[in-house]
Amino acid sequence: MKRLSEFEASIDQWKIDGIKVRCIMMHCPLPGCDHDIRIPFSKSAVALPDGRPVWKHEAGATVEDITLSPSYHLMKSDGYCGLHGFVRNGNWIGV
């Protein structure tokens, strides 16, 4: 478990297909990765018009205390690094 701040996390707005969503932006927590990730979230877990998921904002207001659900997973089968974990109380908890 590591604090999101260790990955230079911030909460920002992300505009996708004309829709603004809040997101956590941070460096990938998987050792050896050098890319950045965005985790979009809202009060209800919904999908964006293009089908990309939005995570449910469970609690917290900053990167120091935010909790999202469910887990975040970048599938290797989709060409990503395989990152998988949870955002809980401002922490990244890898699976």
C-alpha contacts under 8 A as a table, 3 or more apart, distances in Angstrom:
res1	aa1	res2	aa2	distance
1	M	91	N	6.39
1	M	92	W	5.66
1	M	93	I	4.59
1	M	94	G	6.68
2	K	6	E	6.94
2	K	91	N	5.44
2	K	92	W	5.32
2	K	93	I	6.74
3	R	6	E	5.54
3	R	7	F	7.72
3	R	64	E	7.61
3	R	90	G	5.95
3	R	91	N	4.30
3	R	92	W	6.03
4	L	7	F	5.54
4	L	8	E	6.94
4	L	9	A	5.57
4	L	26	M	7.79
4	L	63	V	6.36
4	L	64	E	7.21
4	L	90	G	5.72
4	L	91	N	5.25
4	L	92	W	5.85
5	S	8	E	4.95
5	S	9	A	5.18
5	S	10	S	7.84
5	S	63	V	6.90
5	S	64	E	7.28
5	S	90	G	7.99
6	E	9	A	7.37
7	F	26	M	5.60
7	F	27	H	5.06
7	F	28	C	7.12
7	F	29	P	6.58
8	E	26	M	5.58
8	E	27	H	6.52
9	A	24	I	6.50
9	A	25	M	5.50
9	A	26	M	4.22
9	A	27	H	7.11
9	A	63	V	6.65
10	S	24	I	5.66
10	S	25	M	5.43
10	S	26	M	6.59
10	S	63	V	6.26
11	I	22	R	6.83
11	I	23	C	5.59
11	I	24	I	4.63
11	I	25	M	6.25
11	I	62	T	7.06
11	I	63	V	6.77
12	D	22	R	5.65
12	D	23	C	5.55
12	D	24	I	6.52
12	D	25	M	7.06
13	Q	20	K	6.22
13	Q	21	V	5.59
13	Q	22	R	4.53
13	Q	23	C	6.10
14	W	20	K	5.57
14	W	21	V	5.36
14	W	22	R	6.07
14	W	23	C	6.48
14	W	40	P	7.77
15	K	18	G	5.87
15	K	19	I	5.38
15	K	20	K	4.39
15	K	21	V	6.37
16	I	19	I	5.19
16	I	20	K	6.37
16	I	21	V	7.59
17	D	49	P	7.64
21	V	40	P	6.32
21	V	41	F	6.83
21	V	42	S	7.17
22	R	40	P	5.72
22	R	41	F	5.76
22	R	42	S	6.84
23	C	38	R	6.04
23	C	39	I	5.10
23	C	40	P	4.00
23	C	41	F	5.63
24	I	37	I	7.97
24	I	38	R	5.51
24	I	39	I	5.05
24	I	40	P	6.49
24	I	41	F	7.90
24	I	63	V	7.78
25	M	36	D	7.11
25	M	37	I	5.79
25	M	38	R	4.56
25	M	39	I	6.62
26	M	36	D	5.55
26	M	37	I	5.57
26	M	38	R	6.71
27	H	34	D	7.11
27	H	35	H	6.11
27	H	36	D	4.26
27	H	37	I	6.09
28	C	33	C	6.15
28	C	34	D	6.67
28	C	35	H	5.81
28	C	36	D	5.31
28	C	37	I	5.88
28	C	83	L	7.81
29	P	33	C	7.44
29	P	83	L	7.65
29	P	92	W	7.76
30	L	33	C	5.73
30	L	81	C	7.95
30	L	83	L	5.98
33	C	81	C	7.44
39	I	54	V	7.46
39	I	55	W	7.24
39	I	72	Y	7.83
40	P	53	P	7.68
40	P	54	V	5.12
40	P	55	W	6.12
41	F	44	S	7.94
41	F	45	A	7.20
41	F	54	V	4.95
41	F	55	W	4.45
41	F	56	K	5.59
41	F	57	H	5.82
41	F	68	L	7.49
42	S	45	A	6.43
42	S	46	V	7.90
42	S	54	V	6.70
42	S	55	W	6.47
42	S	56	K	5.49
42	S	57	H	5.38
43	K	56	K	5.61
43	K	57	H	5.06
43	K	58	E	7.25
44	S	55	W	7.47
44	S	56	K	5.07
44	S	57	H	6.96
45	A	53	P	7.46
45	A	54	V	5.37
45	A	55	W	4.96
45	A	56	K	4.34
45	A	57	H	7.77
46	V	53	P	6.22
46	V	54	V	5.31
46	V	55	W	7.24
46	V	56	K	7.86
47	A	50	D	7.71
47	A	51	G	5.36
47	A	52	R	5.50
47	A	53	P	4.37
47	A	54	V	5.51
48	L	51	G	5.21
48	L	52	R	5.31
48	L	53	P	6.22
48	L	54	V	6.93
49	P	52	R	7.46
55	W	68	L	6.18
55	W	69	S	5.74
55	W	70	P	6.62
56	K	68	L	5.44
56	K	69	S	5.21
56	K	70	P	7.19
57	H	66	I	7.68
57	H	67	T	6.33
57	H	68	L	4.80
57	H	69	S	6.85
58	E	66	I	7.65
58	E	67	T	5.40
58	E	68	L	5.36
58	E	69	S	6.84
59	A	65	D	7.50
59	A	66	I	5.60
59	A	67	T	5.11
59	A	68	L	7.25
59	A	89	N	7.75
60	G	63	V	7.95
60	G	64	E	7.93
60	G	65	D	4.81
60	G	66	I	4.01
60	G	67	T	6.18
60	G	89	N	7.09
61	A	64	E	8.00
61	A	65	D	6.51
61	A	66	I	5.82
62	T	65	D	5.63
62	T	66	I	5.71
62	T	90	G	7.69
63	V	66	I	5.50
63	V	90	G	5.25
64	E	89	N	6.89
64	E	90	G	4.41
64	E	91	N	7.70
65	D	88	R	7.54
65	D	89	N	4.26
65	D	90	G	4.16
65	D	91	N	7.78
66	I	87	V	7.18
66	I	88	R	6.42
66	I	89	N	4.99
66	I	90	G	4.92
67	T	87	V	5.36
67	T	88	R	4.32
67	T	89	N	5.04
67	T	90	G	6.58
68	L	71	S	7.70
68	L	86	F	7.35
68	L	87	V	5.48
68	L	88	R	6.52
69	S	72	Y	7.94
69	S	86	F	7.29
69	S	87	V	7.38
70	P	86	F	7.16
71	S	84	H	6.96
71	S	85	G	5.40
71	S	86	F	4.59
71	S	87	V	7.24
72	Y	83	L	7.67
72	Y	84	H	5.55
72	Y	85	G	5.47
72	Y	86	F	6.08
72	Y	87	V	7.94
73	H	82	G	6.79
73	H	83	L	5.60
73	H	84	H	4.25
73	H	85	G	6.65
74	L	78	D	7.65
74	L	80	Y	5.53
74	L	81	C	6.35
74	L	82	G	5.00
74	L	83	L	5.17
74	L	84	H	6.42
75	M	78	D	5.33
75	M	79	G	6.90
75	M	80	Y	5.58
75	M	81	C	6.90
75	M	82	G	4.92
75	M	83	L	7.25
76	K	79	G	5.06
76	K	80	Y	4.71
76	K	81	C	5.53
76	K	82	G	4.71
77	S	80	Y	7.18
80	Y	83	L	7.85
83	L	94	G	7.85
84	H	94	G	5.98
84	H	95	V	5.58
85	G	92	W	6.70
85	G	93	I	5.32
85	G	94	G	4.10
85	G	95	V	4.93
86	F	91	N	7.92
86	F	92	W	5.80
86	F	93	I	5.09
86	F	94	G	6.48
86	F	95	V	7.72
87	V	90	G	6.51
87	V	91	N	5.64
87	V	92	W	4.99
87	V	93	I	6.47
88	R	91	N	5.18
88	R	92	W	6.60
88	R	93	I	7.26
